[in-house]
């Protein structure tokens, strides 16, 4: 059931269309009351999308996984030999 709640949103098209078409930002109620302009809101939303699109996964993940597997293998080998 939906009650009578109204929210203001900004929809920004994704720069990378491979996984997402658009991002939807829900504005805080006090954002408009503080005198924030539509241009400022749109600029901040686009900046947030660019920042998230620019983040890459850490290259250290596979290194940590391989290191953990090696340590586990060595511990298993020592346990079997003893």
PyMOL commands that set and color helices and strands:
alter all, ss='L'
color gray80, all
select helices_A, chain A and resi 29-33+38-54+60-81
alter helices_A, ss='H'
color red, helices_A
select strands_A, chain A and resi 9-13+22-26
alter strands_A, ss='S'
color yellow, strands_A
deselect
rebuild
show_as cartoon
